[in-house]
């Protein structure tokens, strides 16, 4: 794609993904995570659903991720090894 456009109403591009059994694709289409991009707003012929994630390990990183549009998924225990 030379140019791409972010899809706001994902219902308009569902036919491009007909038959796909990908959780990633359907999560984007349902607005759960990720975005769909198309080659044309009026007549999309191809689409992409890039998956980007952010692993924030402190409050500052989480704040930056949210400012960039990432959504909090879940908290988990992590460990930092000092001196490396």
DSSP file (Angstrom, degrees, kcal/mol; ACC not computed):
  #  RESIDUE AA STRUCTURE BP1 BP2  ACC     N-H-->O    O-->H-N    N-H-->O    O-->H-N    TCO  KAPPA ALPHA  PHI   PSI    X-CA   Y-CA   Z-CA
    1    1 A X              0   0    0      0, 0.0     3,-0.1     0, 0.0    38,-0.0   0.000 360.0 360.0 360.0 126.7    0.0    0.0    0.0
    2    2 A X        +     0   0    0      1,-0.2     2,-0.3    37,-0.1    37,-0.0   0.881 360.0  15.1 -74.3 -39.4    1.4    3.4   -1.0
    3    3 A X  S    S-     0   0    0     36,-0.1     2,-0.3     2,-0.0    -1,-0.2  -0.969  73.2-164.8-132.1 148.5   -1.0    5.1    1.3
    4    4 A X        -     0   0    0     -2,-0.3     2,-0.4    -3,-0.1    35,-0.2  -0.977   4.6-156.2-137.4 154.1   -3.1    3.7    4.1
    5    5 A X  E     -A   38   0A   0     33,-2.3    33,-2.5    -2,-0.3     2,-0.3  -0.983  23.7-118.0-130.3 135.6   -6.0    5.0    6.1
    6    6 A X  E     -A   37   0A   0     -2,-0.4     2,-0.4    31,-0.2    31,-0.2  -0.567  31.0-129.0 -73.5 132.1   -7.2    4.0    9.6
    7    7 A X        +     0   0    0     29,-3.0    29,-0.4    -2,-0.3     3,-0.2  -0.697  26.8 178.3 -85.3 128.5  -10.7    2.4    9.6
    8    8 A X  S    S+     0   0    0     -2,-0.4     2,-1.0     1,-0.2    -1,-0.2   0.870  78.6  45.9 -92.6 -50.4  -13.1    3.9   12.0
    9    9 A X    >   -     0   0    0      1,-0.2     3,-1.6     2,-0.0     4,-0.3  -0.785  69.9-174.2 -96.0  94.5  -16.2    1.9   11.2
   10   10 A X  G >> S+     0   0    0     -2,-1.0     3,-1.3     1,-0.3     4,-0.7   0.679  73.3  76.8 -67.8 -17.4  -14.8   -1.7   11.0
   11   11 A X  G >4 S+     0   0    0      1,-0.3     3,-0.6     2,-0.2     4,-0.4   0.827  86.5  63.7 -58.9 -30.1  -18.1   -3.1    9.8
   12   12 A X  G <4 S+     0   0    0     -3,-1.6    -1,-0.3     1,-0.2    -2,-0.2   0.723 108.8  38.1 -69.7 -20.3  -17.3   -1.6    6.3
   13   13 A X  G X> S+     0   0    0     -3,-1.3     3,-1.4    -4,-0.3     4,-0.6   0.420  82.7 101.4-111.2   1.1  -14.2   -3.9    6.0
   14   14 A X  G X< S+     0   0    0     -4,-0.7     3,-1.7    -3,-0.6     4,-0.1   0.871  76.4  62.2 -53.1 -39.0  -15.4   -7.1    7.5
   15   15 A X  G >4 S+     0   0    0     -4,-0.4     3,-1.3     1,-0.3    -1,-0.3   0.822  94.6  62.3 -59.3 -28.4  -16.0   -8.6    4.0
   16   16 A X  G <4 S+     0   0    0     -3,-1.4    -1,-0.3     1,-0.3    -2,-0.2   0.752 108.9  42.1 -66.4 -21.9  -12.3   -8.3    3.3
   17   17 A X  G X< S+     0   0    0     -3,-1.7     3,-2.2    -4,-0.6    -1,-0.3   0.189  81.1 145.0-109.4  14.9  -11.7  -10.7    6.2
   18   18 A X  T <  S+     0   0    0     -3,-1.3     3,-0.1     1,-0.3    -3,-0.1  -0.304  72.2  16.7 -56.3 131.0  -14.5  -13.2    5.4
   19   19 A X  T 3  S+     0   0    0      1,-0.3     2,-0.3     2,-0.0    -1,-0.3   0.304  90.2 132.9  88.8  -9.1  -13.4  -16.7    6.3
   20   20 A X    <   -     0   0    0     -3,-2.2    -1,-0.3     1,-0.1    -3,-0.1  -0.577  38.3-167.8 -75.9 136.2  -10.5  -15.7    8.5
   21   21 A X        +     0   0    0     -2,-0.3     2,-0.5    -3,-0.1    -1,-0.1  -0.126  40.8 133.4-112.0  34.1  -10.3  -17.5   11.8
   22   22 A X     >  -     0   0    0      1,-0.2     4,-2.4     2,-0.0     5,-0.2  -0.765  48.0-155.8 -93.8 123.0   -7.7  -15.2   13.3
   23   23 A X  H  > S+     0   0    0     -2,-0.5     4,-2.4     1,-0.2     5,-0.2   0.887  97.5  56.0 -59.8 -39.5   -8.3  -14.0   16.9
   24   24 A X  H  > S+     0   0    0      2,-0.2     4,-1.9     1,-0.2    -1,-0.2   0.939 108.5  45.7 -59.2 -48.8   -6.0  -11.0   16.1
   25   25 A X  H  > S+     0   0    0      1,-0.2     4,-2.5     2,-0.2    -2,-0.2   0.942 115.4  45.8 -61.4 -48.3   -8.1  -10.0   13.1
   26   26 A X  H  X S+     0   0    0     -4,-2.4     4,-2.1     1,-0.2     6,-0.2   0.819 108.3  56.6 -69.6 -29.2  -11.4  -10.3   14.9
   27   27 A X  H  <>S+     0   0    0     -4,-2.4     5,-2.2    -5,-0.2     6,-1.1   0.900 110.5  45.5 -64.9 -39.6  -10.1   -8.5   17.9
   28   28 A X  H ><5S+     0   0    0     -4,-1.9     3,-1.2    -5,-0.2    -2,-0.2   0.932 112.8  49.7 -66.5 -46.2   -9.2   -5.5   15.7
   29   29 A X  H 3<5S+     0   0    0     -4,-2.5    -2,-0.2     1,-0.3    -1,-0.2   0.839 112.5  47.9 -62.9 -33.1  -12.6   -5.7   13.9
   30   30 A X  T 3<5S-     0   0    0     -4,-2.1    -1,-0.3    -5,-0.2    -2,-0.2   0.472 113.6-117.1 -87.5  -1.9  -14.4   -5.8   17.2
   31   31 A X  T < 5S+     0   0    0     -3,-1.2    -3,-0.2    -4,-0.4     3,-0.1   0.653  80.4 122.2  77.9  14.8  -12.4   -2.9   18.6
   32   32 A X  S   <S-     0   0    0     -5,-2.2     2,-0.3     1,-0.3    -4,-0.2   0.922  83.8 -16.5 -75.6 -45.6  -10.9   -4.9   21.4
   33   33 A X  S    S+     0   0    0     -6,-1.1    -1,-0.3    -9,-0.2    -2,-0.2  -0.983 107.3  15.1-157.3 151.6   -7.3   -4.2   20.4
   34   34 A X        -     0   0    0     -2,-0.3     2,-0.3    18,-0.1    17,-0.1  -0.041  68.8-100.7  77.4 178.1   -5.4   -3.0   17.4
   35   35 A X        -     0   0    0     15,-0.6     2,-0.4    -4,-0.0    15,-0.1  -0.911  16.4-127.4-136.6 160.8   -6.6   -1.1   14.3
   36   36 A X        -     0   0    0    -29,-0.4   -29,-3.0    -2,-0.3     2,-0.4  -0.930  21.6-165.5-111.0 137.1   -7.4   -1.9   10.7
   37   37 A X  E     -AB   6  48A   0     11,-2.8    11,-2.7    -2,-0.4     2,-0.3  -0.963   5.6-167.4-122.9 141.8   -5.8    0.1    7.9
   38   38 A X  E     -AB   5  47A   0    -33,-2.5   -33,-2.3    -2,-0.4     9,-0.2  -0.821  30.5-126.2-126.2 164.8   -7.0    0.1    4.3
   39   39 A X  S    S+     0   0    0      7,-1.6     2,-0.3    -2,-0.3   -36,-0.1   0.685  97.7  21.0 -82.0 -19.3   -5.7    1.3    0.9
   40   40 A X        -     0   0    0      6,-0.3    -1,-0.2     1,-0.1     4,-0.1  -0.981  58.2-152.2-150.9 135.1   -8.8    3.4    0.1
   41   41 A X  S    S+     0   0    0     -2,-0.3     3,-0.4     2,-0.2    -1,-0.1   0.923 100.8  39.1 -70.6 -44.8  -11.5    4.8    2.3
   42   42 A X  S    S+     0   0    0      1,-0.2     2,-0.2     0, 0.0    -1,-0.1   0.878 135.3  13.9 -76.3 -39.6  -14.2    4.7   -0.4
   43   43 A X  S    S-     0   0    0     -4,-0.0    -1,-0.2     0, 0.0     2,-0.2  -0.593  76.9-163.7-138.5  73.2  -13.3    1.4   -2.0
   44   44 A X        +     0   0    0     -3,-0.4     3,-0.1    -2,-0.2    -3,-0.1  -0.394  17.0 169.1 -65.3 128.9  -11.0   -0.6    0.1
   45   45 A X        +     0   0    0      1,-0.3     2,-0.3    -2,-0.2    -1,-0.2   0.619  68.1  22.7-110.6 -22.6   -9.3   -3.4   -1.8
   46   46 A X        -     0   0    0     -6,-0.1    -7,-1.6     2,-0.0    -1,-0.3  -0.985  65.5-171.1-143.3 154.8   -6.7   -4.5    0.7
   47   47 A X  E     -B   38   0A   0     -2,-0.3     2,-0.3    -9,-0.2    -9,-0.2  -0.961   7.7-155.6-143.8 158.4   -6.4   -4.1    4.4
   48   48 A X  E     -B   37   0A   0    -11,-2.7   -11,-2.8    -2,-0.3     2,-0.2  -0.988   6.5-166.7-136.5 145.9   -3.8   -4.7    7.2
   49   49 A X        -     0   0    0     -2,-0.3   -13,-0.1   -13,-0.2     2,-0.1  -0.645  18.3-169.3-129.8  73.8   -4.2   -5.3   10.9
   50   50 A X        -     0   0    0     -2,-0.2     2,-0.6   -15,-0.1   -15,-0.6  -0.409  14.3-139.4 -67.8 139.3   -0.8   -4.8   12.4
   51   51 A X        +     0   0    0    -17,-0.1     2,-0.4    -2,-0.1    -1,-0.1  -0.886  25.6 174.1-103.5 120.2   -0.5   -6.0   16.0
   52   52 A X        -     0   0    0     -2,-0.6     2,-0.3     2,-0.0   -18,-0.1  -0.974   3.7-179.0-123.1 137.9    1.5   -3.7   18.3
   53   53 A X        -     0   0    0     -2,-0.4     2,-0.4    17,-0.1    17,-0.0  -0.905  15.8-148.3-133.3 164.7    1.8   -4.2   22.0
   54   54 A X        -     0   0    0     -2,-0.3     2,-0.9     2,-0.0    -2,-0.0  -0.996   3.2-156.5-135.8 126.4    3.6   -2.4   24.8
   55   55 A X        -     0   0    0     -2,-0.4     2,-0.4     2,-0.0     7,-0.1  -0.786  18.3-167.8-105.5  88.9    5.0   -4.1   27.9
   56   56 A X        -     0   0    0     -2,-0.9     3,-0.1     1,-0.1    -2,-0.0  -0.625  12.9-178.8 -81.2 127.6    5.0   -1.4   30.5
   57   57 A X        +     0   0    0     -2,-0.4     2,-0.3     1,-0.0    -1,-0.1   0.429  65.4  27.9-109.7   2.2    7.0   -2.3   33.6
   58   58 A X  S  > S-     0   0    0      1,-0.1     4,-2.3     0, 0.0     5,-0.2  -0.952  87.4 -98.4-150.4 172.2    6.5    0.9   35.6
   59   59 A X  H  > S+     0   0    0     -2,-0.3     4,-2.4     1,-0.2     5,-0.1   0.850 120.0  53.1 -63.9 -35.0    3.9    3.7   36.0
   60   60 A X  H  > S+     0   0    0      2,-0.2     4,-2.1     1,-0.2    -1,-0.2   0.924 110.7  46.3 -66.3 -43.7    5.8    6.1   33.8
   61   61 A X  H  > S+     0   0    0      2,-0.2     4,-2.5     1,-0.2    -2,-0.2   0.890 112.1  51.6 -65.2 -39.4    6.0    3.6   30.9
   62   62 A X  H  X S+     0   0    0     -4,-2.3     4,-2.4     2,-0.2    -2,-0.2   0.912 108.8  51.0 -62.9 -42.8    2.3    2.8   31.4
   63   63 A X  H  X S+     0   0    0     -4,-2.4     4,-2.0     1,-0.2    -2,-0.2   0.907 111.3  47.6 -62.0 -42.6    1.4    6.5   31.2
   64   64 A X  H  X S+     0   0    0     -4,-2.1     4,-1.7     2,-0.2    -2,-0.2   0.920 110.5  51.9 -64.6 -43.6    3.4    6.9   28.0
   65   65 A X  H  <>S+     0   0    0     -4,-2.5     5,-2.5     1,-0.2     4,-0.3   0.918 110.8  47.6 -59.3 -44.2    1.8    3.8   26.5
   66   66 A X  H ><5S+     0   0    0     -4,-2.4     3,-1.2     1,-0.2    -1,-0.2   0.875 108.3  54.8 -66.3 -36.5   -1.7    5.1   27.3
   67   67 A X  H 3<5S+     0   0    0     -4,-2.0    -1,-0.2     1,-0.3    -2,-0.2   0.841 106.9  52.1 -63.5 -32.4   -0.8    8.5   25.8
   68   68 A X  T 3<5S-     0   0    0     -4,-1.7    -1,-0.3    -5,-0.1    -2,-0.2   0.460 128.8 -97.9 -83.7  -1.8    0.2    6.7   22.6
   69   69 A X  T < 5S+     0   0    0     -3,-1.2    -3,-0.2     1,-0.3     2,-0.1   0.448  75.7 139.8 103.7   0.4   -3.2    4.9   22.5
   70   70 A X      < -     0   0    0     -5,-2.5     2,-0.4    -6,-0.2    -1,-0.3  -0.493  43.2-137.4 -75.6 149.9   -2.4    1.5   24.0
   71   71 A X        -     0   0    0     -2,-0.1     2,-0.2     1,-0.0    -1,-0.0  -0.878  20.4-106.3-111.1 141.8   -5.0    0.1   26.3
   72   72 A X        +     0   0    0     -2,-0.4     3,-0.1     1,-0.2   -10,-0.0  -0.431  36.9 176.0 -64.2 131.7   -4.3   -1.7   29.6
   73   73 A X        -     0   0    0      1,-0.3     2,-0.3    -2,-0.2    -1,-0.2   0.843  54.3 -37.1-102.3 -61.5   -4.8   -5.4   29.3
   74   74 A X        -     0   0    0      2,-0.0    -1,-0.3     0, 0.0     2,-0.3  -0.986  50.4-112.2-163.6 158.2   -3.8   -7.0   32.6
   75   75 A X        +     0   0    0     -2,-0.3     2,-0.3    -3,-0.1    -3,-0.0  -0.710  35.8 171.9 -93.7 147.4   -1.3   -6.7   35.5
   76   76 A X        -     0   0    0     -2,-0.3     2,-0.3     2,-0.0    -2,-0.0  -0.979  37.6 -93.6-150.6 160.0    1.3   -9.4   36.1
   77   77 A X        +     0   0    0     -2,-0.3     2,-0.3     2,-0.0    -2,-0.0  -0.590  45.3 174.2 -77.8 132.5    4.3   -9.9   38.3
   78   78 A X        -     0   0    0     -2,-0.3     2,-0.4   -21,-0.1   -21,-0.0  -0.932  18.2-143.1-134.3 160.9    7.6   -9.0   36.8
   79   79 A X        -     0   0    0     -2,-0.3     2,-0.5     2,-0.0    -2,-0.0  -0.969   2.5-150.0-128.6 141.1   11.1   -8.8   38.1
   80   80 A X        -     0   0    0     -2,-0.4     2,-0.7   -23,-0.0    -2,-0.0  -0.937  11.2-147.0-110.5 129.5   13.9   -6.4   37.5
   81   81 A X    >   -     0   0    0     -2,-0.5     3,-0.7     3,-0.0     2,-0.1  -0.861  18.8-141.9 -98.1 115.8   17.5   -7.6   37.7
   82   82 A X  T 3  S+     0   0    0     -2,-0.7    -2,-0.0     1,-0.2     0, 0.0  -0.462  76.0  32.5 -77.4 146.1   19.8   -4.9   39.0
   83   83 A X  T 3         0   0    0     -2,-0.1    -1,-0.2     1,-0.0    -2,-0.0   0.537 360.0 360.0  92.4   7.6   23.3   -4.4   37.7
   84   84 A X    <         0   0    0     -3,-0.7    -2,-0.1     0, 0.0    -3,-0.0   0.394 360.0 360.0-116.5 360.0   22.8   -5.6   34.1
